[in-house]
Amino acid sequence: MADMKVVYSKKATPPVGPYSQAIQAGPHIFVSGQIPADAEGKLTEGSIADKTKACCEGVKNILEEAGSSIAKVVKTTVFITTMDNFAEMNSVYEQYFTHKPARSCVAVKELPKGVPVEIECIALS
């Protein structure tokens, strides 16, 4: 069995429940869903673009803590509370994930803390 290591970045949103920001298992890093909040857990205000940027920055900071980068992401999952925000979310998302990893985008009824967007990913070490 591959060794597992907990990854924690002081530059990303602390978990809001009983889970890790990320787990590194063998050559893979599994980043938990990042909501639009700062390292102290204060929710990001502003547009969907601002909130998507905060999620992407959280993912980026966690991957860097693990010794990886956004360029090594192989799959993302984006959760949004309405597809009306799809285009605006994409306008920021594509600035971070320029290599176009595999992705699912799912509209859900609600997300933790009432946020409108959350992003998780799987990356290589």
MMTF fields as JSON, N, C-alpha, C and O atoms, coordinates in Angstrom:
{
  "mmtfVersion": "1.0.0",
  "mmtfProducer": "UNKNOWN",
  "numBonds": 499,
  "numAtoms": 500,
  "numGroups": 125,
  "numChains": 1,
  "numModels": 1,
  "chainsPerModel": [1],
  "groupsPerChain": [125],
  "chainIdList": ["A"],
  "bondAtomList": [4, 2, 8, 6, 12, 10, 16, 14, 20, 18, 24, 22, 28, 26, 32, 30, 36, 34, 40, 38, 44, 42, 48, 46, 52, 50, 56, 54, 60, 58, 64, 62, 68, 66, 72, 70, 76, 74, 80, 78, 84, 82, 88, 86, 92, 90, 96, 94, 100, 98, 104, 102, 108, 106, 112, 110, 116, 114, 120, 118, 124, 122, 128, 126, 132, 130, 136, 134, 140, 138, 144, 142, 148, 146, 152, 150, 156, 154, 160, 158, 164, 162, 168, 166, 172, 170, 176, 174, 180, 178, 184, 182, 188, 186, 192, 190, 196, 194, 200, 198, 204, 202, 208, 206, 212, 210, 216, 214, 220, 218, 224, 222, 228, 226, 232, 230, 236, 234, 240, 238, 244, 242, 248, 246, 252, 250, 256, 254, 260, 258, 264, 262, 268, 266, 272, 270, 276, 274, 280, 278, 284, 282, 288, 286, 292, 290, 296, 294, 300, 298, 304, 302, 308, 306, 312, 310, 316, 314, 320, 318, 324, 322, 328, 326, 332, 330, 336, 334, 340, 338, 344, 342, 348, 346, 352, 350, 356, 354, 360, 358, 364, 362, 368, 366, 372, 370, 376, 374, 380, 378, 384, 382, 388, 386, 392, 390, 396, 394, 400, 398, 404, 402, 408, 406, 412, 410, 416, 414, 420, 418, 424, 422, 428, 426, 432, 430, 436, 434, 440, 438, 444, 442, 448, 446, 452, 450, 456, 454, 460, 458, 464, 462, 468, 466, 472, 470, 476, 474, 480, 478, 484, 482, 488, 486, 492, 490, 496, 494],
  "bondOrderList": [1, 1, 1, 1, 1, 1, 1, 1, 1, 1, 1, 1, 1, 1, 1, 1, 1, 1, 1, 1, 1, 1, 1, 1, 1, 1, 1, 1, 1, 1, 1, 1, 1, 1, 1, 1, 1, 1, 1, 1, 1, 1, 1, 1, 1, 1, 1, 1, 1, 1, 1, 1, 1, 1, 1, 1, 1, 1, 1, 1, 1, 1, 1, 1, 1, 1, 1, 1, 1, 1, 1, 1, 1, 1, 1, 1, 1, 1, 1, 1, 1, 1, 1, 1, 1, 1, 1, 1, 1, 1, 1, 1, 1, 1, 1, 1, 1, 1, 1, 1, 1, 1, 1, 1, 1, 1, 1, 1, 1, 1, 1, 1, 1, 1, 1, 1, 1, 1, 1, 1, 1, 1, 1, 1],
  "groupList": [{"groupName": "MET", "atomNameList": ["N", "CA", "C", "O"], "elementList": ["N", "C", "C", "O"], "formalChargeList": [0, 0, 0, 0], "bondAtomList": [1, 0, 2, 1, 3, 2], "bondOrderList": [1, 1, 2], "singleLetterCode": "M", "chemCompType": "L-PEPTIDE LINKING"}, {"groupName": "ALA", "atomNameList": ["N", "CA", "C", "O"], "elementList": ["N", "C", "C", "O"], "formalChargeList": [0, 0, 0, 0], "bondAtomList": [1, 0, 2, 1, 3, 2], "bondOrderList": [1, 1, 2], "singleLetterCode": "A", "chemCompType": "L-PEPTIDE LINKING"}, {"groupName": "ASP", "atomNameList": ["N", "CA", "C", "O"], "elementList": ["N", "C", "C", "O"], "formalChargeList": [0, 0, 0, 0], "bondAtomList": [1, 0, 2, 1, 3, 2], "bondOrderList": [1, 1, 2], "singleLetterCode": "D", "chemCompType": "L-PEPTIDE LINKING"}, {"groupName": "LYS", "atomNameList": ["N", "CA", "C", "O"], "elementList": ["N", "C", "C", "O"], "formalChargeList": [0, 0, 0, 0], "bondAtomList": [1, 0, 2, 1, 3, 2], "bondOrderList": [1, 1, 2], "singleLetterCode": "K", "chemCompType": "L-PEPTIDE LINKING"}, {"groupName": "VAL", "atomNameList": ["N", "CA", "C", "O"], "elementList": ["N", "C", "C", "O"], "formalChargeList": [0, 0, 0, 0], "bondAtomList": [1, 0, 2, 1, 3, 2], "bondOrderList": [1, 1, 2], "singleLetterCode": "V", "chemCompType": "L-PEPTIDE LINKING"}, {"groupName": "TYR", "atomNameList": ["N", "CA", "C", "O"], "elementList": ["N", "C", "C", "O"], "formalChargeList": [0, 0, 0, 0], "bondAtomList": [1, 0, 2, 1, 3, 2], "bondOrderList": [1, 1, 2], "singleLetterCode": "Y", "chemCompType": "L-PEPTIDE LINKING"}, {"groupName": "SER", "atomNameList": ["N", "CA", "C", "O"], "elementList": ["N", "C", "C", "O"], "formalChargeList": [0, 0, 0, 0], "bondAtomList": [1, 0, 2, 1, 3, 2], "bondOrderList": [1, 1, 2], "singleLetterCode": "S", "chemCompType": "L-PEPTIDE LINKING"}, {"groupName": "THR", "atomNameList": ["N", "CA", "C", "O"], "elementList": ["N", "C", "C", "O"], "formalChargeList": [0, 0, 0, 0], "bondAtomList": [1, 0, 2, 1, 3, 2], "bondOrderList": [1, 1, 2], "singleLetterCode": "T", "chemCompType": "L-PEPTIDE LINKING"}, {"groupName": "PRO", "atomNameList": ["N", "CA", "C", "O"], "elementList": ["N", "C", "C", "O"], "formalChargeList": [0, 0, 0, 0], "bondAtomList": [1, 0, 2, 1, 3, 2], "bondOrderList": [1, 1, 2], "singleLetterCode": "P", "chemCompType": "L-PEPTIDE LINKING"}, {"groupName": "GLY", "atomNameList": ["N", "CA", "C", "O"], "elementList": ["N", "C", "C", "O"], "formalChargeList": [0, 0, 0, 0], "bondAtomList": [1, 0, 2, 1, 3, 2], "bondOrderList": [1, 1, 2], "singleLetterCode": "G", "chemCompType": "PEPTIDE LINKING"}, {"groupName": "GLN", "atomNameList": ["N", "CA", "C", "O"], "elementList": ["N", "C", "C", "O"], "formalChargeList": [0, 0, 0, 0], "bondAtomList": [1, 0, 2, 1, 3, 2], "bondOrderList": [1, 1, 2], "singleLetterCode": "Q", "chemCompType": "L-PEPTIDE LINKING"}, {"groupName": "ILE", "atomNameList": ["N", "CA", "C", "O"], "elementList": ["N", "C", "C", "O"], "formalChargeList": [0, 0, 0, 0], "bondAtomList": [1, 0, 2, 1, 3, 2], "bondOrderList": [1, 1, 2], "singleLetterCode": "I", "chemCompType": "L-PEPTIDE LINKING"}, {"groupName": "HIS", "atomNameList": ["N", "CA", "C", "O"], "elementList": ["N", "C", "C", "O"], "formalChargeList": [0, 0, 0, 0], "bondAtomList": [1, 0, 2, 1, 3, 2], "bondOrderList": [1, 1, 2], "singleLetterCode": "H", "chemCompType": "L-PEPTIDE LINKING"}, {"groupName": "PHE", "atomNameList": ["N", "CA", "C", "O"], "elementList": ["N", "C", "C", "O"], "formalChargeList": [0, 0, 0, 0], "bondAtomList": [1, 0, 2, 1, 3, 2], "bondOrderList": [1, 1, 2], "singleLetterCode": "F", "chemCompType": "L-PEPTIDE LINKING"}, {"groupName": "GLU", "atomNameList": ["N", "CA", "C", "O"], "elementList": ["N", "C", "C", "O"], "formalChargeList": [0, 0, 0, 0], "bondAtomList": [1, 0, 2, 1, 3, 2], "bondOrderList": [1, 1, 2], "singleLetterCode": "E", "chemCompType": "L-PEPTIDE LINKING"}, {"groupName": "LEU", "atomNameList": ["N", "CA", "C", "O"], "elementList": ["N", "C", "C", "O"], "formalChargeList": [0, 0, 0, 0], "bondAtomList": [1, 0, 2, 1, 3, 2], "bondOrderList": [1, 1, 2], "singleLetterCode": "L", "chemCompType": "L-PEPTIDE LINKING"}, {"groupName": "CYS", "atomNameList": ["N", "CA", "C", "O"], "elementList": ["N", "C", "C", "O"], "formalChargeList": [0, 0, 0, 0], "bondAtomList": [1, 0, 2, 1, 3, 2], "bondOrderList": [1, 1, 2], "singleLetterCode": "C", "chemCompType": "L-PEPTIDE LINKING"}, {"groupName": "ASN", "atomNameList": ["N", "CA", "C", "O"], "elementList": ["N", "C", "C", "O"], "formalChargeList": [0, 0, 0, 0], "bondAtomList": [1, 0, 2, 1, 3, 2], "bondOrderList": [1, 1, 2], "singleLetterCode": "N", "chemCompType": "L-PEPTIDE LINKING"}, {"groupName": "ARG", "atomNameList": ["N", "CA", "C", "O"], "elementList": ["N", "C", "C", "O"], "formalChargeList": [0, 0, 0, 0], "bondAtomList": [1, 0, 2, 1, 3, 2], "bondOrderList": [1, 1, 2], "singleLetterCode": "R", "chemCompType": "L-PEPTIDE LINKING"}],
  "groupTypeList": [0, 1, 2, 0, 3, 4, 4, 5, 6, 3, 3, 1, 7, 8, 8, 4, 9, 8, 5, 6, 10, 1, 11, 10, 1, 9, 8, 12, 11, 13, 4, 6, 9, 10, 11, 8, 1, 2, 1, 14, 9, 3, 15, 7, 14, 9, 6, 11, 1, 2, 3, 7, 3, 1, 16, 16, 14, 9, 4, 3, 17, 11, 15, 14, 14, 1, 9, 6, 6, 11, 1, 3, 4, 4, 3, 7, 7, 4, 13, 11, 7, 7, 0, 2, 17, 13, 1, 14, 0, 17, 6, 4, 5, 14, 10, 5, 13, 7, 12, 3, 8, 1, 18, 6, 16, 4, 1, 4, 3, 14, 15, 8, 3, 9, 4, 8, 4, 14, 11, 14, 16, 11, 1, 15, 6],
  "groupIdList": [1, 2, 3, 4, 5, 6, 7, 8, 9, 10, 11, 12, 13, 14, 15, 16, 17, 18, 19, 20, 21, 22, 23, 24, 25, 26, 27, 28, 29, 30, 31, 32, 33, 34, 35, 36, 37, 38, 39, 40, 41, 42, 43, 44, 45, 46, 47, 48, 49, 50, 51, 52, 53, 54, 55, 56, 57, 58, 59, 60, 61, 62, 63, 64, 65, 66, 67, 68, 69, 70, 71, 72, 73, 74, 75, 76, 77, 78, 79, 80, 81, 82, 83, 84, 85, 86, 87, 88, 89, 90, 91, 92, 93, 94, 95, 96, 97, 98, 99, 100, 101, 102, 103, 104, 105, 106, 107, 108, 109, 110, 111, 112, 113, 114, 115, 116, 117, 118, 119, 120, 121, 122, 123, 124, 125],
  "secStructList": [7, 7, 7, 3, 3, 3, 3, 7, 7, 6, 6, 1, 7, 7, 7, 1, 1, 1, 1, 7, 1, 3, 3, 3, 3, 6, 6, 3, 3, 3, 3, 3, 3, 3, 7, 1, 5, 7, 6, 6, 7, 7, 5, 7, 7, 1, 7, 2, 2, 2, 2, 2, 2, 2, 2, 2, 2, 2, 2, 2, 2, 2, 2, 2, 2, 6, 6, 7, 7, 4, 4, 4, 3, 3, 3, 3, 3, 3, 3, 3, 1, 7, 4, 4, 4, 2, 2, 2, 2, 2, 2, 2, 2, 2, 2, 2, 7, 6, 6, 7, 7, 3, 3, 3, 3, 3, 3, 7, 1, 7, 7, 4, 4, 4, 7, 1, 3, 3, 3, 3, 3, 3, 3, 3, 7],
  "xCoordList": [0.841, 0.0, 0.881, 1.891, 0.503, 1.269, 1.181, 0.159, 2.271, 2.264, 1.355, 1.271, 0.675, -0.184, 0.358, 0.804, 0.312, 0.807, -0.242, -0.774, -0.532, -1.451, -0.719, 0.421, -1.371, -0.812, -1.636, -2.865, -0.94, -1.626, -0.866, 0.332, -1.564, -0.975, -1.588, -2.81, -0.746, -1.218, -1.731, -2.312, -1.514, -1.957, -3.331, -3.821, -3.953, -5.247, -6.294, -5.97, -7.538, -8.652, -8.53, -8.339, -8.636, -8.616, -9.871, -10.919, -9.776, -10.948, -12.115, -11.913, -13.334, -14.522, -15.197, -16.317, -14.514, -15.042, -13.907, -12.738, -14.24, -13.229, -12.553, -12.764, -11.752, -11.018, -9.735, -9.564, -8.84, -7.572, -7.716, -8.562, -6.885, -6.864, -6.496, -7.052, -5.55, -5.14, -4.45, -3.97, -4.414, -3.674, -2.779, -3.225, -1.512, -0.573, -0.451, -0.097, -0.742, -0.673, 0.109, -0.367, 1.31, 2.165, 2.415, 2.744, 2.263, 2.53, 1.338, 1.381, 0.281, -0.936, -1.216, -0.902, -1.807, -2.245, -3.739, -4.174, -4.508, -5.954, -6.314, -6.253, -6.686, -6.999, -8.5, -9.307, -8.86, -10.268, -10.847, -10.114, -12.155, -12.835, -12.451, -12.522, -12.043, -11.66, -12.788, -13.263, -13.205, -14.256, -13.619, -12.446, -14.373, -13.805, -13.685, -14.579, -12.559, -12.274, -10.772, -10.011, -10.345, -8.909, -8.353, -9.072, -7.09, -6.4, -6.946, -6.682, -7.697, -8.329, -9.777, -10.462, -10.228, -11.582, -12.616, -13.807, -12.178, -13.104, -13.545, -12.715, -14.856, -15.393, -15.051, -15.071, -14.738, -14.419, -15.698, -16.713, -15.638, -16.78, -16.555, -15.443, -17.611, -17.473, -18.2, -19.14, -17.738, -18.375, -18.016, -17.169, -18.666, -18.312, -16.864, -16.157, -16.417, -15.015, -14.089, -13.104, -14.389, -13.57, -13.558, -12.519, -14.701, -14.827, -14.143, -13.54, -14.234, -13.534, -12.028, -11.301, -11.557, -10.128, -9.672, -8.598, -10.458, -10.091, -9.992, -9.085, -10.918, -10.86, -9.59, -8.897, -9.292, -8.105, -6.823, -5.88, -6.78, -5.602, -5.429, -4.303, -6.525, -6.444, -5.864, -4.971, -6.37, -5.841, -4.354, -3.551, -3.992, -2.589, -1.689, -0.625, -2.101, -1.282, -1.105, -0.025, -2.15, -2.052, -1.121, -0.281, -1.26, -0.377, 1.078, 1.967, 1.326, 2.703, 3.258, 4.438, 2.431, 2.861, 3.275, 4.174, 2.61, 2.913, 4.074, 4.456, 4.642, 5.744, 5.285, 6.068, 4.037, 3.48, 3.058, 3.507, 2.198, 1.722, 0.425, 0.036, -0.219, -1.448, -1.174, -2.052, 0.023, 0.373, 0.357, 0.333, 0.368, 0.366, -1.011, -1.142, -2.029, -3.399, -3.882, -3.755, -4.44, -4.957, -6.482, -7.059, -7.145, -8.619, -9.112, -8.579, -10.125, -10.788, -12.273, -12.832, -12.884, -14.334, -14.739, -14.255, -15.628, -16.14, -17.602, -18.391, -17.942, -19.326, -19.813, -19.17, -20.932, -21.513, -23.0, -23.629, -23.542, -24.937, -25.933, -27.138, -25.437, -26.306, -25.468, -24.383, -25.978, -25.277, -25.289, -24.602, -26.057, -26.023, -24.633, -24.277, -23.847, -22.495, -21.4, -20.214, -21.802, -20.842, -19.827, -18.625, -20.274, -19.365, -18.405, -17.214, -18.914, -18.045, -17.017, -15.859, -17.434, -16.497, -15.421, -14.234, -15.834, -14.881, -13.86, -12.706, -14.268, -13.356, -12.158, -11.074, -12.341, -11.228, -10.538, -9.309, -11.32, -10.784, -9.743, -8.673, -10.056, -9.154, -7.841, -6.867, -7.785, -6.525, -5.573, -4.355, -6.118, -5.305, -4.974, -3.832, -5.964, -5.793, -5.621, -6.447, -4.529, -4.283, -4.02, -4.184, -3.614, -3.328, -4.589, -4.511, -5.728, -7.034, -7.097, -7.275, -6.95, -7.083, -8.521, -9.435, -8.704, -10.058, -10.864, -10.314, -12.177, -12.979, -14.428, -14.962, -15.048, -16.5, -16.957, -16.274, -18.108, -18.706, -20.147, -20.922, -20.493, -21.791, -22.528, -21.969, -23.77, -24.609, -25.241, -25.828, -25.112, -25.637, -26.582, -26.549, -27.415, -28.389, -27.71, -28.065, -26.728, -25.994, -24.642, -24.396, -23.761, -22.399, -22.131, -22.868, -21.075, -20.767, -20.653, -20.133, -21.135, -21.082, -21.832, -21.642, -22.685, -23.496, -22.747, -23.247, -21.535, -20.744, -21.318, -22.002, -21.045, -21.602, -20.7, -21.124, -19.451, -18.508, -17.508, -17.125, -17.094, -16.082, -15.315, -15.907, -13.996, -13.166, -12.264, -11.592, -12.255, -11.348, -10.539, -10.897, -9.436, -8.641, -7.794, -7.615, -7.285, -6.286, -5.099, -5.254, -3.911, -2.694, -1.596, -1.686, -0.568, 0.632, 1.636, 1.668, 2.45, 3.478, 4.524, 5.462],
  "yCoordList": [-1.188, 0.0, 1.243, 1.297, 2.219, 3.469, 4.23, 4.203, 4.908, 5.765, 6.95, 7.467, 7.37, 8.547, 9.625, 9.348, 10.862, 12.0, 13.105, 13.433, 13.669, 14.805, 16.054, 16.297, 16.841, 18.107, 19.235, 19.222, 20.215, 21.367, 22.635, 22.744, 23.585, 24.877, 25.961, 26.083, 26.735, 27.869, 28.999, 29.967, 28.872, 29.896, 29.585, 30.334, 28.488, 28.086, 28.007, 28.008, 27.941, 27.866, 26.632, 25.528, 26.797, 25.621, 24.77, 25.308, 23.468, 22.611, 23.062, 23.498, 22.952, 23.314, 22.074, 22.15, 20.945, 19.692, 18.721, 19.105, 17.462, 16.453, 15.847, 14.679, 16.647, 16.19, 16.999, 18.023, 16.533, 17.214, 18.105, 17.856, 19.148, 19.972, 19.11, 19.265, 18.197, 17.286, 16.075, 16.107, 15.017, 13.802, 13.471, 13.432, 13.233, 12.766, 11.26, 10.786, 10.512, 9.054, 8.609, 8.719, 8.107, 7.75, 8.98, 10.042, 8.851, 9.996, 10.943, 11.852, 10.731, 11.526, 12.421, 12.073, 13.575, 14.495, 14.721, 15.135, 14.445, 14.601, 15.828, 15.793, 16.906, 18.167, 18.234, 18.137, 18.404, 18.547, 19.819, 20.736, 19.861, 21.029, 22.305, 22.395, 23.288, 24.594, 25.58, 25.763, 26.209, 27.215, 28.602, 28.75, 29.613, 30.964, 31.62, 32.332, 31.355, 31.928, 32.065, 31.391, 32.941, 33.144, 32.144, 31.26, 32.288, 31.354, 31.381, 30.465, 32.412, 32.477, 31.969, 31.916, 31.603, 31.102, 32.172, 31.872, 33.425, 34.525, 34.381, 34.3, 34.35, 34.18, 35.361, 36.517, 35.037, 36.043, 36.744, 36.1, 38.058, 38.828, 39.163, 39.032, 39.593, 40.014, 39.104, 38.396, 39.141, 38.422, 36.936, 36.488, 36.193, 34.782, 34.684, 33.751, 35.627, 35.64, 35.759, 35.026, 36.665, 36.83, 35.551, 35.152, 34.923, 33.714, 32.522, 31.694, 32.431, 31.367, 31.544, 30.568, 32.781, 33.054, 32.599, 32.01, 32.858, 32.436, 30.912, 30.386, 30.208, 28.739, 28.255, 27.37, 28.834, 28.441, 28.744, 27.954, 29.871, 30.209, 29.204, 28.821, 28.773, 27.752, 26.456, 25.871, 26.006, 24.8, 24.973, 24.092, 26.099, 26.382, 26.335, 25.717, 26.973, 27.012, 25.635, 25.31, 24.836, 23.479, 22.63, 21.904, 22.712, 21.942, 22.36, 21.509, 23.65, 24.117, 23.613, 23.272, 23.56, 23.018, 21.554, 21.084, 20.841, 19.428, 19.246, 18.113, 20.345, 20.254, 20.056, 19.638, 20.347, 20.191, 21.566, 22.597, 21.565, 22.837, 22.606, 21.472, 23.692, 23.629, 22.956, 22.289, 23.122, 22.523, 20.997, 20.35, 20.415, 18.955, 18.399, 17.217, 19.24, 18.786, 17.953, 18.361, 16.775, 15.908, 15.904, 15.564, 16.284, 16.259, 17.252, 17.323, 18.014, 18.894, 18.566, 18.021, 18.914, 18.903, 20.264, 20.702, 20.924, 22.228, 22.041, 21.463, 22.537, 22.528, 23.972, 24.84, 24.236, 25.58, 25.457, 24.437, 26.501, 26.427, 26.826, 26.632, 27.383, 27.666, 27.729, 28.31, 27.132, 27.174, 28.581, 28.836, 29.481, 30.879, 31.481, 32.462, 30.897, 31.389, 30.664, 30.939, 29.739, 28.894, 29.697, 29.462, 30.62, 31.384, 32.246, 32.306, 32.911, 33.767, 32.932, 33.332, 31.777, 30.873, 30.426, 30.436, 30.034, 29.575, 30.643, 30.321, 31.899, 32.98, 33.078, 33.483, 32.714, 32.705, 31.346, 31.273, 30.275, 28.91, 28.711, 28.156, 29.16, 28.934, 29.697, 29.343, 30.721, 31.437, 30.612, 30.761, 29.756, 28.914, 27.57, 27.115, 26.946, 25.6, 25.677, 25.174, 26.32, 26.574, 25.292, 25.276, 24.223, 22.953, 22.1, 20.995, 22.592, 21.962, 20.52, 19.588, 20.336, 18.984, 18.479, 19.253, 17.184, 16.63, 17.359, 17.777, 17.509, 18.257, 17.824, 17.467, 17.863, 17.778, 19.067, 19.603, 19.568, 20.744, 20.375, 20.03, 20.453, 19.989, 21.11, 21.761, 21.33, 22.281, 21.536, 20.467, 22.115, 21.507, 22.487, 23.689, 21.962, 22.816, 23.831, 25.01, 23.377, 24.297, 23.714, 22.517, 24.597, 24.229, 24.706, 25.547, 24.176, 24.591, 26.108, 26.786, 26.617, 28.046, 28.929, 30.145, 28.316, 29.08, 29.661, 30.568, 29.142, 29.68, 29.201, 28.178, 29.932, 29.559, 28.684, 28.227, 28.441, 27.66, 26.952, 27.476, 25.76, 24.973, 24.18, 23.694, 24.047, 23.334, 22.34, 22.687, 21.093, 20.063, 19.537, 19.758, 18.834, 18.311, 17.115, 16.809, 16.461, 15.399, 15.84, 16.234, 15.766, 16.199, 15.162, 14.275, 15.29, 14.474, 15.207, 16.437, 14.426, 15.019, 15.753, 16.312],
  "zCoordList": [0.0, 0.0, 0.0, 0.702, -0.772, -0.852, 0.464, 1.151, 0.799, 1.979, 1.725, 0.611, 2.786, 2.697, 3.616, 4.729, 3.13, 3.899, 3.86, 2.799, 5.016, 5.085, 4.613, 5.008, 3.772, 3.292, 3.903, 3.845, 4.494, 5.078, 4.727, 4.99, 4.137, 3.794, 4.668, 4.755, 5.304, 6.104, 5.213, 5.703, 3.891, 2.936, 2.337, 1.491, 2.772, 2.211, 3.324, 4.511, 2.909, 3.849, 4.733, 4.223, 6.044, 6.915, 6.678, 6.318, 6.872, 6.686, 7.57, 8.703, 7.04, 7.805, 8.392, 8.897, 8.324, 8.854, 9.127, 9.085, 9.407, 9.741, 8.506, 8.182, 7.834, 6.654, 6.519, 7.181, 5.662, 5.394, 4.167, 3.308, 4.087, 2.875, 1.68, 0.593, 1.891, 0.819, 1.425, 2.558, 0.646, 0.991, -0.19, -1.337, 0.106, -0.912, -0.729, 0.351, -1.781, -1.756, -2.981, -4.111, -2.743, -3.865, -4.721, -4.193, -6.043, -6.922, -7.094, -7.924, -6.316, -6.482, -5.282, -4.144, -5.553, -4.507, -4.714, -5.789, -3.68, -3.717, -2.887, -1.658, -3.558, -2.879, -2.626, -3.551, -1.354, -0.98, -1.58, -1.951, -1.671, -2.22, -1.502, -0.276, -2.282, -1.74, -1.972, -3.093, -0.886, -0.985, -1.026, -0.684, -1.439, -1.521, -0.144, 0.312, 0.492, 1.809, 1.95, 1.256, 2.851, 3.054, 4.071, 4.536, 4.406, 5.301, 6.725, 7.504, 7.069, 8.386, 8.33, 9.351, 7.142, 6.98, 6.671, 6.588, 6.498, 6.173, 4.717, 3.811, 4.508, 3.163, 2.266, 2.689, 1.013, 0.0, -0.438, -0.702, -0.511, -1.004, -2.476, -2.988, -3.145, -4.53, -5.49, -5.127, -6.727, -7.833, -7.832, -7.059, -8.702, -8.901, -9.364, -8.983, -10.174, -10.613, -9.403, -9.309, -8.485, -7.28, -6.45, -5.923, -6.341, -5.522, -6.184, -5.501, -7.504, -8.223, -8.082, -7.893, -8.172, -7.993, -6.615, -6.489, -5.587, -4.23, -4.138, -3.493, -4.776, -4.793, -5.494, -4.992, -6.646, -7.417, -6.652, -6.687, -5.967, -5.159, -4.029, -3.71, -3.421, -2.38, -2.912, -2.299, -4.055, -4.701, -4.989, -4.68, -5.576, -5.927, -4.691, -4.726, -3.617, -2.402, -1.773, -1.281, -1.788, -1.238, -2.096, -1.564, -3.407, -4.292, -4.12, -4.105, -3.991, -3.783, -2.455, -2.371, -1.426, -0.126, -0.27, 0.426, -1.179, -1.421, -2.395, -2.689, -2.9, -3.852, -5.283, -6.135, -5.552, -6.892, -7.417, -6.916, -8.422, -8.98, -9.747, -10.024, -10.075, -10.885, -12.226, -12.772, -12.759, -14.051, -14.007, -15.055, -12.805, -12.667, -12.315, -11.998, -12.369, -12.105, -13.287, -14.441, -12.984, -14.04, -14.102, -15.135, -12.995, -12.955, -11.92, -10.813, -12.279, -11.322, -11.296, -12.247, -10.188, -10.091, -9.553, -8.51, -10.274, -9.869, -9.48, -10.228, -8.309, -7.847, -7.844, -7.253, -8.494, -8.474, -8.144, -8.424, -7.55, -7.11, -8.191, -8.027, -9.297, -10.442, -11.714, -11.729, -12.762, -14.043, -14.646, -15.634, -14.063, -14.503, -14.293, -14.946, -13.384, -13.088, -13.87, -13.687, -14.74, -15.452, -16.265, -16.141, -17.078, -17.948, -17.136, -17.442, -16.108, -15.29, -14.527, -14.407, -14.014, -13.341, -14.327, -13.999, -15.536, -16.55, -16.922, -17.202, -16.928, -17.323, -16.383, -16.804, -15.127, -14.167, -14.18, -14.199, -14.169, -14.153, -15.256, -15.009, -16.466, -17.599, -17.472, -18.137, -16.647, -16.402, -15.532, -15.632, -14.691, -13.812, -14.458, -14.403, -15.062, -15.609, -17.125, -17.887, -17.542, -18.964, -19.758, -20.978, -19.076, -19.755, -19.938, -20.475, -19.505, -19.697, -19.182, -19.966, -17.853, -17.302, -17.458, -17.742, -17.27, -17.271, -16.194, -15.174, -16.43, -15.463, -15.506, -16.556, -14.343, -14.231, -13.58, -12.708, -13.998, -13.361, -13.052, -13.944, -11.776, -11.321, -10.599, -9.717, -10.972, -10.24, -9.067, -9.236, -7.887, -6.664, -5.977, -6.241, -5.103, -4.418, -3.512, -3.521, -2.724, -1.857, -1.494, -1.646, -1.006, -0.627, 0.796, 1.313, 1.444, 2.812, 2.947, 2.06, 4.042, 4.382, 3.39, 3.371, 2.565, 1.626, 0.442, -0.224, 0.168, -0.947, -2.284, -2.329, -3.376, -4.677, -5.546, -6.607, -5.107, -5.918, -5.008, -3.962, -5.418, -4.711, -5.764, -6.728, -5.585, -6.56, -5.841, -4.87, -6.33, -5.829, -7.005, -8.162, -6.702, -7.815, -7.412, -6.233, -8.43, -8.3, -9.145, -10.301, -8.55, -9.253, -9.078, -8.229, -9.888, -9.751, -8.871, -8.823, -8.179, -7.304, -8.11, -7.542]
}
